[in-house]
Amino acid sequence: MKRVGLLGCGAMGTQIALAIDSGQIPAVLTHIFDDNTDASNSLHAKLKNKPEIVQNSHLLSSNPVDIVVECASQDAVKDDGLSILQNKKDFMIMSAGALLDESIYDILSDACQHFKKRIILPSGAIAGLDAIQSVKDELESLSITTTKHPRALKGAKFFETSDIDLDSINSSTVIFEGTAEDAVSLFPANINVAALLSLCGIGSQDTKVKIVADPATDKNTHQIDAQGGFGEMSFRISNVPDKNNPKTSRLAILSAIQTLKKYCSDQIEVGT
């Protein structure tokens, strides 16, 4: 069975760990780490099969694991990604926005080739990435509009310099329009879907992003539109927010579980 190290023990990391512990994912969770020791201790207490809590993130990949699963932050990807690959471990990344930093992307891409290991990016809270990737060379325009309740956007770096008061929004309001690169930088915990889309498509500078705060919604909704020589595509995904973390869609967690299950299983694979 595949051995898994878990980097990040919050809402998403906990659900992945429980899926392994229950046998839904045919793997063994052997090591876990979180900067917040309370989070790692809390997760450890919930598991029947107790993994080792390591003392720092680099110890995850220095132990005999097959894959390290990141559910922490873009900073965790930037700080730990290279050492994980150097230790010859595969790396599943949920904070895909980190890869829009070209220097990080190049370093990790080169490391994959040099150490013969893989980086895996689940599709997260959106759909259609296989189709977008298939028509990549014929894309002329690509955009995503994300609508969330204002509380799901709180704490984003964007509001450090913006005069927008989320608490005062009483109707659907566009709070950001720009490139995927800027969106991921300003909303690092909210809009990793834009990073995934741009990595599959025409790049972070040409992928357009609109973020809408809507106090009337109870979903995280993503509208994706693509046009080009192949024709047109539109995808609309309305997700229930995770009950433990409204910044994360339930679909993102389910996508992570399914991706890891696929990695750990010998089975028929459907789609790309």
NUNUZA-697511 format. One line per field, with one value per residue: residue number from 1; residue in three letters; x, y, z of N, C-alpha, C, CB in turn. Coordinates in pm, whole numbers, plus 50000, padded with zeros to 5 digits. Glycine has a CB too. Layout:
N
resi	[NUM:...]
resn	[ALA:...]
nX	[X:...]
nY	[Y:...]
nZ	[Z:...]
caX	[X:...]
caY	[Y:...]
caZ	[Z:...]
cX	[X:...]
cY	[Y:...]
cZ	[Z:...]
cbX	[X:...]
cbY	[Y:...]
cbZ	[Z:...]
! end
This chain:
272
resi	[1:2:3:4:5:6:7:8:9:10:11:12:13:14:15:16:17:18:19:20:21:22:23:24:25:26:27:28:29:30:31:32:33:34:35:36:37:38:39:40:41:42:43:44:45:46:47:48:49:50:51:52:53:54:55:56:57:58:59:60:61:62:63:64:65:66:67:68:69:70:71:72:73:74:75:76:77:78:79:80:81:82:83:84:85:86:87:88:89:90:91:92:93:94:95:96:97:98:99:100:101:102:103:104:105:106:107:108:109:110:111:112:113:114:115:116:117:118:119:120:121:122:123:124:125:126:127:128:129:130:131:132:133:134:135:136:137:138:139:140:141:142:143:144:145:146:147:148:149:150:151:152:153:154:155:156:157:158:159:160:161:162:163:164:165:166:167:168:169:170:171:172:173:174:175:176:177:178:179:180:181:182:183:184:185:186:187:188:189:190:191:192:193:194:195:196:197:198:199:200:201:202:203:204:205:206:207:208:209:210:211:212:213:214:215:216:217:218:219:220:221:222:223:224:225:226:227:228:229:230:231:232:233:234:235:236:237:238:239:240:241:242:243:244:245:246:247:248:249:250:251:252:253:254:255:256:257:258:259:260:261:262:263:264:265:266:267:268:269:270:271:272]
resn	[MET:LYS:ARG:VAL:GLY:LEU:LEU:GLY:CYS:GLY:ALA:MET:GLY:THR:GLN:ILE:ALA:LEU:ALA:ILE:ASP:SER:GLY:GLN:ILE:PRO:ALA:VAL:LEU:THR:HIS:ILE:PHE:ASP:ASP:ASN:THR:ASP:ALA:SER:ASN:SER:LEU:HIS:ALA:LYS:LEU:LYS:ASN:LYS:PRO:GLU:ILE:VAL:GLN:ASN:SER:HIS:LEU:LEU:SER:SER:ASN:PRO:VAL:ASP:ILE:VAL:VAL:GLU:CYS:ALA:SER:GLN:ASP:ALA:VAL:LYS:ASP:ASP:GLY:LEU:SER:ILE:LEU:GLN:ASN:LYS:LYS:ASP:PHE:MET:ILE:MET:SER:ALA:GLY:ALA:LEU:LEU:ASP:GLU:SER:ILE:TYR:ASP:ILE:LEU:SER:ASP:ALA:CYS:GLN:HIS:PHE:LYS:LYS:ARG:ILE:ILE:LEU:PRO:SER:GLY:ALA:ILE:ALA:GLY:LEU:ASP:ALA:ILE:GLN:SER:VAL:LYS:ASP:GLU:LEU:GLU:SER:LEU:SER:ILE:THR:THR:THR:LYS:HIS:PRO:ARG:ALA:LEU:LYS:GLY:ALA:LYS:PHE:PHE:GLU:THR:SER:ASP:ILE:ASP:LEU:ASP:SER:ILE:ASN:SER:SER:THR:VAL:ILE:PHE:GLU:GLY:THR:ALA:GLU:ASP:ALA:VAL:SER:LEU:PHE:PRO:ALA:ASN:ILE:ASN:VAL:ALA:ALA:LEU:LEU:SER:LEU:CYS:GLY:ILE:GLY:SER:GLN:ASP:THR:LYS:VAL:LYS:ILE:VAL:ALA:ASP:PRO:ALA:THR:ASP:LYS:ASN:THR:HIS:GLN:ILE:ASP:ALA:GLN:GLY:GLY:PHE:GLY:GLU:MET:SER:PHE:ARG:ILE:SER:ASN:VAL:PRO:ASP:LYS:ASN:ASN:PRO:LYS:THR:SER:ARG:LEU:ALA:ILE:LEU:SER:ALA:ILE:GLN:THR:LEU:LYS:LYS:TYR:CYS:SER:ASP:GLN:ILE:GLU:VAL:GLY:THR]
nX	[50084:50040:50230:50156:50237:50122:50084:49968:49693:49431:49089:49064:49288:49223:48990:49093:49273:49093:48959:49158:49203:48962:48965:48868:49044:49297:49551:49822:49841:50119:50276:50236:50206:50166:50191:50054:50037:49821:49633:49746:49760:49489:49386:49531:49417:49169:49202:49203:49417:49722:49924:50267:50350:50544:50821:50893:50824:50994:51072:50870:50908:51156:51117:51008:50792:50560:50431:50377:50116:49994:49809:49809:49919:50006:50260:50369:50402:50598:50806:50860:50836:51056:51238:51086:51065:51338:51393:51289:51012:50673:50444:50152:49958:49747:49732:49748:49801:50056:50218:50196:50391:50657:50925:50913:50757:50929:51151:51039:50936:51170:51290:51117:51173:51445:51463:51288:51019:50671:50446:50123:49813:49507:49174:49017:48782:48649:48536:48596:48863:49011:48905:48964:49242:49280:49220:49403:49600:49444:49303:49159:49040:48986:48811:48705:48445:48395:48175:48103:47990:48029:48159:48321:48532:48673:48965:49144:49437:49387:49212:49368:49459:49239:48936:48699:48432:48343:48140:47949:47833:47540:47419:47468:47799:48064:48392:48646:48833:49047:49367:49447:49688:49714:49481:49523:49738:49630:49413:49488:49388:49145:49102:49232:49136:49148:49417:49461:49306:49438:49687:49620:49537:49575:49766:49861:49851:49677:49442:49132:48981:48702:48571:48302:48113:47845:47591:47357:47393:47442:47629:47943:48020:48132:48186:48293:48430:48524:48679:48769:48958:48855:48591:48338:48319:48144:48124:47951:47969:47830:47901:47870:47987:48253:48166:48332:48512:48444:48581:48663:48542:48319:48346:48615:48748:48647:48748:49023:49037:48950:49150:49381:49302:49294:49566:49666:49555:49498:49327:49060:49088:48912:48874:49103]
nY	[49881:50229:50479:50765:51102:51381:51720:51972:52004:52095:52168:52042:51865:51706:51572:51421:51260:51116:50976:50804:50665:50532:50351:50421:50540:50348:50330:50409:50632:50770:50978:51307:51667:51996:52349:52453:52313:52232:52168:51943:51767:51745:51622:51382:51263:51190:50971:50621:50462:50549:50804:50921:51226:51463:51686:51899:52037:51940:51692:51524:51431:51315:51082:50737:50769:50754:50958:51305:51496:51810:52034:52288:52567:52824:52915:52693:52518:52658:52665:52397:52232:52175:52028:51803:51678:51642:51454:51243:51193:51177:51452:51596:51871:52108:52382:52535:52786:52866:52787:52974:53155:53207:53138:52949:52755:52677:52578:52359:52209:52142:51991:51772:51642:51588:51428:51232:51227:51300:51581:51636:51773:51810:51862:52015:52259:52298:52206:52043:52074:51886:51906:52176:52164:51996:52155:52350:52461:52591:52784:53106:53285:53289:53264:53310:53341:53386:53338:53407:53388:53681:53621:53407:53519:53668:53793:53783:53890:54097:54279:54426:54655:54754:54952:54829:54711:54415:54344:54533:54486:54433:54327:54147:54193:54297:54256:54229:54242:54111:53965:53612:53573:53800:53768:53527:53598:53798:53679:53434:53209:53161:53139:52939:52792:52951:52951:52681:52670:52852:52729:52507:52625:52922:53059:53266:53543:53590:53467:53558:53690:53724:53825:53786:53904:53786:53823:53681:53426:53075:52912:52826:52946:52885:53011:52923:53019:52957:53021:52967:52831:52577:52603:52674:52670:52627:52616:52564:52558:52494:52493:52342:52500:52382:52264:52310:52495:52767:52886:52688:52470:52190:52017:52049:51912:51653:51609:51603:51372:51177:51200:51121:50864:50750:50764:50579:50339:50043:50050:50090:50380:50673:50938:51221]
nZ	[50000:49935:50101:50285:50346:50525:50477:50647:50846:50854:50765:50508:50503:50721:50633:50421:50562:50723:50526:50438:50676:50710:50508:50264:50087:49955:50127:50354:50614:50728:50837:50969:50956:51086:51103:51313:51610:51759:51565:51436:51652:51715:51483:51494:51719:51622:51462:51399:51321:51409:51288:51275:51429:51294:51363:51207:50879:50678:50761:50686:50421:50443:50565:50510:50291:50015:49887:49940:50060:50015:50202:50301:50243:50000:50065:50193:49979:49835:50022:50086:49867:49688:49847:49902:49650:49600:49790:49665:49652:49549:49492:49592:49528:49671:49702:49450:49350:49415:49208:49011:49044:48854:48896:49102:48976:48766:48908:49049:48839:48697:48898:48915:48673:48705:48936:48876:48965:49048:49027:49137:49059:49179:49043:49203:49306:49069:48735:48416:48344:48204:47948:47886:47886:47671:47451:47457:47281:47097:47223:47259:47433:47787:48083:48426:48656:48988:49252:49583:49925:50130:50377:50317:50192:50365:50529:50319:50142:49970:50093:50261:50145:50024:50024:50054:50244:50361:50536:50495:50253:50080:49859:49550:49452:49253:49340:49251:48950:48715:48628:48642:48772:48940:49093:49233:49387:49551:49670:49816:49955:49850:49574:49427:49220:48995:48941:48871:48640:48471:48447:48299:48068:47898:48035:48321:48291:48084:48149:48258:48551:48762:49069:49283:49552:49731:49945:49950:49865:49923:49826:49667:49366:49037:48722:48415:48108:47778:47464:47120:46842:46843:46908:47145:47503:47810:48157:48458:48796:49102:49425:49749:50038:50248:50567:50780:50695:50527:50318:50155:49910:49923:49710:49639:49839:49800:49546:49599:49757:49572:49376:49517:49582:49328:49263:49443:49373:49174:48897:48653:48460:48395:48168:48140]
caX	[50000:50113:50247:50124:50268:50023:50132:49851:49592:49307:48964:49088:49379:49150:48900:49178:49323:48982:48931:49260:49183:48843:48985:48817:49167:49379:49684:49853:49889:50228:50335:50160:50265:50101:50256:49971:50044:49686:49567:49799:49719:49346:49370:49587:49321:49051:49237:49222:49555:49792:50048:50366:50352:50683:50846:50898:50767:51093:51081:50769:50962:51278:51070:50975:50659:50559:50376:50340:49995:49992:49679:49848:49921:50102:50393:50417:50449:50722:50910:50887:50821:51183:51297:51004:51107:51477:51387:51234:50873:50573:50393:50019:49945:49615:49749:49808:49839:50200:50286:50191:50523:50731:51049:50875:50714:51046:51233:50972:50929:51304:51315:51040:51245:51576:51449:51193:50901:50556:50358:49984:49724:49364:49094:48965:48641:48593:48529:48627:49005:49060:48864:49043:49379:49278:49211:49496:49669:49348:49232:49175:49003:48953:48774:48632:48378:48372:48082:48102:47938:48138:48236:48418:48642:48738:49104:49228:49535:49326:49144:49466:49474:49110:48842:48574:48392:48261:48023:47849:47779:47404:47372:47576:47893:48194:48496:48777:48845:49187:49428:49459:49808:49682:49376:49581:49824:49551:49317:49562:49313:49008:49086:49325:49075:49197:49552:49447:49253:49541:49792:49569:49497:49658:49858:49802:49832:49569:49320:49063:48912:48611:48527:48178:48065:47699:47541:47236:47425:47494:47716:48060:47987:48237:48143:48411:48399:48641:48652:48887:48941:48780:48451:48313:48287:48101:48101:47903:47976:47783:47947:47841:48110:48280:48105:48437:48591:48366:48668:48686:48423:48315:48397:48761:48790:48615:48843:49150:49023:48945:49281:49473:49255:49340:49711:49696:49477:49509:49188:49032:49086:48824:48911:49245]
caY	[50000:50356:50548:50906:51206:51489:51853:52055:51923:52171:52104:51951:51760:51616:51485:51325:51165:51029:50888:50700:50588:50449:50257:50474:50550:50232:50379:50420:50764:50737:51096:51431:51790:52125:52455:52464:52183:52194:52105:51807:51686:51721:51521:51256:51206:51141:50859:50490:50423:50671:50840:50995:51372:51504:51814:52007:51992:51869:51554:51443:51364:51240:50952:50648:50785:50754:51085:51407:51568:51945:52098:52392:52704:52849:52926:52558:52467:52727:52634:52254:52153:52127:51923:51683:51614:51601:51331:51143:51166:51248:51569:51639:52011:52169:52528:52544:52923:52883:52757:53090:53217:53137:53081:52828:52657:52627:52499:52233:52134:52085:51888:51654:51573:51542:51322:51134:51223:51368:51673:51607:51883:51777:51967:52102:52299:52324:52093:52076:52101:51797:51964:52298:52124:51935:52257:52456:52525:52664:52882:53249:53356:53201:53346:53247:53429:53314:53406:53349:53472:53765:53561:53314:53597:53744:53762:53784:53998:54205:54377:54505:54784:54793:55017:54752:54653:54299:54341:54630:54443:54380:54272:54091:54301:54261:54318:54219:54199:54118:53842:53502:53596:53895:53711:53426:53669:53878:53591:53306:53097:53164:53136:52848:52742:53034:52902:52556:52700:52916:52631:52420:52700:53017:53130:53346:53681:53598:53412:53667:53649:53817:53773:53849:53877:53787:53779:53599:53291:52977:52826:52880:52922:52918:53011:52919:53037:52945:53033:52952:52763:52453:52636:52740:52587:52695:52528:52632:52468:52556:52402:52366:52523:52288:52314:52349:52603:52819:52926:52569:52399:52047:51950:52050:51803:51528:51597:51562:51232:51093:51202:51037:50727:50708:50745:50465:50223:49983:50050:50152:50525:50738:51077:51252]
caZ	[50000:49930:50229:50264:50444:50511:50513:50671:50915:50868:50720:50396:50546:50811:50555:50348:50661:50763:50413:50444:50798:50695:50400:50137:50007:49991:50159:50497:50654:50820:50901:50950:51013:51070:51181:51433:51676:51802:51451:51416:51768:51702:51380:51546:51814:51550:51377:51461:51291:51448:51219:51354:51413:51284:51428:51107:50751:50596:50806:50617:50302:50475:50611:50397:50234:49869:49840:50038:50019:50073:50226:50396:50191:49893:50126:50218:49850:49801:50120:50104:49744:49632:49932:49884:49525:49617:49869:49574:49685:49469:49565:49552:49570:49669:49691:49317:49322:49431:49082:48922:49057:48750:48948:49174:48876:48694:49000:49079:48714:48674:49000:48875:48567:48753:49036:48822:49051:48991:49098:49102:49091:49165:48978:49308:49314:48937:48643:48278:48319:48100:47819:47865:47853:47538:47346:47499:47169:47015:47306:47233:47555:47898:48199:48535:48752:49113:49343:49717:50034:50180:50487:50260:50136:50472:50559:50200:50134:49891:50178:50336:50077:49965:50116:50054:50372:50330:50624:50450:50124:50098:49733:49471:49423:49197:49422:49184:48811:48676:48578:48737:48851:49047:49179:49320:49482:49644:49738:49812:50013:49797:49429:49364:49096:48885:48910:48798:48507:48389:48420:48192:47951:47823:48121:48427:48248:47987:48207:48326:48674:48830:49199:49325:49688:49728:50077:49934:49820:50018:49746:49598:49227:48940:48582:48328:47967:47691:47321:47037:46715:46867:46935:47273:47619:47931:48270:48577:48909:49226:49530:49890:50114:50356:50691:50874:50638:50415:50208:50076:49862:49950:49591:49641:49927:49732:49436:49656:49798:49453:49311:49594:49565:49195:49273:49529:49331:49042:48854:48524:48470:48300:48151:48139]
cX	[50088:50117:50238:50174:50177:50080:50013:49737:49464:49188:48988:49178:49310:49061:48978:49228:49214:48947:49033:49233:49064:48858:48930:48930:49257:49524:49702:49904:49994:50283:50249:50236:50173:50177:50184:49967:49908:49612:49616:49759:49570:49319:49416:49486:49199:49076:49253:49366:49642:49920:50144:50352:50498:50698:50866:50860:50866:51108:50976:50833:51094:51244:51026:50829:50671:50516:50351:50222:49991:49849:49699:49834:50016:50244:50452:50470:50585:50836:50953:50889:50951:51241:51218:51047:51252:51486:51317:51097:50784:50506:50256:49992:49800:49624:49820:49853:49988:50274:50274:50312:50615:50859:51021:50836:50836:51131:51170:50960:51061:51333:51239:51118:51375:51563:51344:51071:50792:50497:50218:49897:49579:49287:49022:48817:48579:48593:48572:48774:49062:49026:48944:49184:49386:49280:49308:49557:49576:49269:49263:49136:48958:48925:48701:48572:48343:48284:48079:48033:48054:48221:48342:48540:48721:48881:49197:49319:49478:49271:49239:49483:49344:49022:48706:48551:48297:48133:47912:47786:47642:47341:47493:47668:48023:48303:48633:48757:48992:49236:49429:49581:49781:49580:49435:49672:49743:49449:49375:49486:49177:48995:49192:49270:49123:49338:49545:49402:49362:49655:49750:49554:49603:49747:49790:49777:49711:49438:49254:48979:48823:48567:48409:48146:47914:47645:47418:47267:47471:47584:47843:48043:48099:48180:48268:48366:48527:48597:48782:48854:48861:48630:48437:48283:48240:48074:48053:47897:47932:47808:47896:47973:48128:48231:48209:48523:48520:48450:48690:48555:48433:48373:48550:48815:48765:48710:48979:49147:49024:49079:49380:49432:49302:49490:49746:49635:49522:49366:49177:49022:49000:48862:49061:49288]
cY	[50125:50417:50698:50991:51324:51620:51947:51972:52001:52094:52004:51835:51658:51521:51383:51218:51066:50932:50775:50608:50492:50343:50303:50495:50434:50270:50376:50561:50743:50856:51218:51547:51908:52227:52476:52327:52137:52122:51963:51716:51650:51613:51385:51186:51144:51011:50729:50443:50547:50694:50908:51145:51414:51648:51929:51949:51911:51723:51464:51363:51292:51103:50867:50657:50783:50890:51176:51485:51701:51998:52217:52532:52713:52856:52788:52495:52528:52686:52488:52173:52095:52013:51793:51606:51566:51471:51218:51094:51239:51353:51606:51775:52056:52321:52560:52685:52947:52866:52870:53181:53141:53073:52952:52719:52594:52537:52361:52146:52067:51972:51760:51573:51512:51422:51217:51116:51312:51473:51650:51721:51839:51894:52056:52132:52329:52197:52140:52098:52009:51851:52089:52263:52066:52038:52373:52532:52606:52767:53025:53333:53257:53288:53263:53356:53346:53399:53333:53444:53556:53701:53464:53386:53672:53696:53763:53907:54120:54315:54459:54643:54832:54860:54946:54691:54538:54296:54435:54592:54379:54330:54222:54202:54245:54333:54311:54178:54215:53985:53735:53521:53691:53838:53614:53490:53739:53797:53450:53186:53079:53127:53049:52789:52823:52992:52774:52581:52759:52820:52534:52493:52791:53103:53228:53491:53696:53535:53521:53614:53761:53750:53856:53807:53892:53735:53690:53454:53202:52876:52902:52845:52969:52904:53024:52931:53035:52953:53015:52879:52635:52477:52711:52636:52676:52589:52611:52530:52543:52457:52442:52392:52414:52345:52360:52464:52658:52868:52810:52504:52251:51970:51946:51937:51668:51503:51549:51414:51140:51087:51113:50890:50670:50679:50615:50334:50171:49966:50106:50303:50583:50885:51096:51318]
cZ	[50000:50070:50204:50380:50419:50564:50525:50725:50943:50814:50609:50436:50635:50733:50473:50444:50703:50651:50405:50562:50787:50587:50267:50038:50049:50013:50311:50523:50762:50897:50870:51011:50988:51155:51314:51501:51727:51689:51430:51531:51760:51597:51430:51637:51744:51475:51456:51443:51305:51367:51317:51326:51409:51332:51332:50971:50669:50637:50742:50505:50328:50531:50491:50355:50082:49813:49959:49981:50091:50081:50318:50339:50073:49948:50152:50090:49816:49894:50117:49975:49692:49715:49921:49760:49533:49699:49794:49619:49586:49557:49509:49614:49561:49652:49559:49281:49334:49299:48980:48940:48962:48801:49024:49077:48808:48783:49023:48953:48682:48772:48967:48771:48619:48847:48998:48913:48992:49085:49045:49150:49072:49105:49078:49294:49178:48854:48505:48247:48212:47961:47785:47821:47712:47426:47371:47382:47080:47095:47263:47353:47660:48020:48303:48624:48875:49204:49476:49813:50088:50291:50436:50203:50243:50496:50440:50199:50062:49979:50264:50275:50012:50069:50116:50192:50344:50413:50578:50316:50145:49968:49655:49418:49367:49278:49356:49038:48771:48623:48686:48828:48968:49145:49280:49425:49590:49723:49747:49867:49949:49650:49360:49235:48976:48844:48829:48654:48417:48356:48309:48060:47893:47912:48214:48389:48156:48035:48292:48443:48724:48960:49248:49468:49689:49861:50068:49897:49935:49946:49707:49451:49135:48799:48495:48182:47885:47545:47244:46909:46726:46878:47066:47380:47732:48038:48388:48691:49034:49340:49668:49961:50220:50488:50792:50824:50515:50299:50110:50035:49897:49831:49589:49726:49861:49615:49486:49696:49677:49382:49383:49584:49432:49196:49343:49480:49195:48990:48712:48545:48359:48289:48160:48268]
cbX	[49905:50048:50384:49973:50418:49892:50235:49807:49649:49319:48866:49149:49496:49067:48813:49296:49377:48859:48930:49401:49162:48724:48925:48742:49239:49369:49707:49958:49771:50340:50481:50019:50405:49950:50260:49825:50142:49607:49589:49952:49748:49273:49447:49718:49274:49003:49364:49124:49567:49827:50019:50511:50273:50734:50965:51041:50721:51227:51069:50657:50982:51365:50954:51007:50591:50466:50246:50461:49867:50080:49577:49989:49962:50067:50387:50305:50347:50701:50862:50786:50761:51284:51302:50854:51092:51557:51316:51328:50841:50468:50492:49911:50035:49540:49830:49711:49766:50254:50232:50064:50576:50764:51121:50760:50622:51131:51250:50834:50887:51412:51275:50902:51274:51648:51412:51263:50935:50449:50404:49938:49755:49304:48994:49040:48628:48672:48385:48554:49085:49002:48714:49047:49431:49156:49069:49606:49740:49253:49269:49093:48892:49068:48688:48724:48250:48505:47940:48245:47873:48081:48142:48353:48589:48656:49111:49141:49661:49215:49044:49601:49583:49039:48825:48578:48326:48339:48063:47912:47876:47316:47293:47520:47921:48204:48501:48869:48751:49272:49570:49470:49920:49630:49269:49660:49911:49480:49179:49688:49297:48951:49091:49361:48922:49195:49632:49346:49135:49596:49826:49436:49381:49570:49958:49889:49957:49611:49350:48973:49014:48487:48643:48061:48131:47645:47509:47146:47533:47378:47641:48196:47856:48361:48041:48494:48322:48716:48586:48997:49074:48829:48364:48196:48409:47974:48230:47763:48119:47631:48098:47764:48108:48431:48019:48524:48735:48280:48803:48773:48404:48171:48347:48813:48717:48469:48858:49185:48893:48838:49335:49475:49100:49306:49776:49649:49329:49587:49099:48900:49229:48675:48841:49279]
cbY	[50000:50454:50510:50925:51248:51453:51906:52126:51871:52304:52210:52027:51820:51696:51570:51397:51239:51112:50968:50762:50683:50536:50127:50606:50690:50125:50523:50312:50856:50674:51118:51419:51819:52119:52585:52515:52188:52319:52188:51811:51760:51851:51560:51284:51314:51246:50889:50387:50362:50666:50932:50946:51445:51490:51803:52073:52111:51939:51548:51532:51465:51318:50968:50505:50918:50646:51062:51502:51484:52041:51997:52369:52805:52977:53006:52471:52497:52878:52670:52196:52238:52242:51969:51719:51712:51712:51356:51025:51210:51149:51689:51536:52102:52135:52584:52496:53015:52783:52630:53170:53213:53232:53182:52856:52723:52743:52573:52259:52226:52195:51939:51696:51668:51656:51383:51000:51268:51267:51824:51471:52007:51738:51905:52230:52420:52436:52033:52196:52086:51656:51997:52385:52022:51846:52311:52396:52422:52567:52863:53289:53460:53099:53465:53153:53497:53279:53414:53318:53384:53894:53488:53230:53696:53734:53631:53782:53950:54149:54306:54433:54775:54670:55164:54641:54761:54173:54378:54768:54344:54486:54379:54008:54384:54299:54251:54118:54283:54162:53869:53368:53652:54026:53642:53324:53769:53985:53590:53321:53117:53299:53278:52736:52749:53183:52879:52464:52797:53039:52553:52360:52780:53107:53202:53342:53731:53531:53283:53744:53609:53854:53776:53812:53974:53702:53899:53660:53296:52904:52776:52823:52993:52825:53128:52789:53170:52812:53169:52878:52733:52385:52510:52840:52502:52782:52448:52699:52410:52595:52397:52245:52662:52256:52206:52232:52555:52930:52975:52470:52418:52001:52019:52185:51812:51530:51732:51649:51213:51144:51346:51082:50721:50816:50863:50494:50257:49846:50132:50095:50583:50722:51162:51341]
cbZ	[50122:49829:50296:50245:50437:50586:50407:50543:51046:50797:50674:50280:50618:50911:50462:50280:50783:50803:50283:50456:50916:50663:50435:50160:50027:49882:50103:50542:50706:50743:50853:51014:50952:51110:51102:51398:51791:51846:51325:51403:51900:51664:51253:51623:51912:51452:51301:51400:51147:51596:51098:51323:51530:51138:51516:51102:50671:50604:50956:50562:50191:50574:50713:50433:50284:49817:49759:50073:50048:49990:50289:50441:50301:49818:50256:50277:49739:49809:50258:50195:49638:49622:50078:49875:49407:49686:50001:49562:49831:49411:49556:49596:49485:49797:49812:49213:49413:49533:49023:48945:49207:48638:49038:49272:48771:48641:49135:49139:48599:48685:49138:48818:48453:48825:49169:48801:49197:48954:49079:49163:49003:49300:48884:49310:49401:48865:48639:48240:48447:48118:47820:47993:47955:47524:47337:47584:47086:46949:47452:47111:47527:47927:48156:48618:48689:49183:49281:49764:50148:50230:50583:50153:50035:50601:50623:50073:50063:49804:50267:50339:49971:49905:50078:49946:50467:50354:50766:50439:50053:50158:49650:49354:49549:49043:49558:49256:48716:48792:48527:48664:48763:48987:49096:49238:49408:49568:49662:49888:50163:49817:49374:49459:49104:48924:49039:48869:48517:48461:48547:48233:47982:47739:48040:48547:48177:47859:48294:48226:48782:48739:49303:49229:49792:49610:50161:49830:49713:50090:49619:49656:49190:48959:48552:48350:47944:47718:47288:47112:46656:46994:46937:47260:47664:47906:48307:48554:48926:49218:49532:49954:50181:50364:50753:50903:50602:50463:50262:50152:49710:49980:49466:49694:50061:49682:49363:49779:49878:49357:49304:49742:49574:49091:49347:49667:49326:49045:48952:48461:48465:48341:48253:48022]
! end
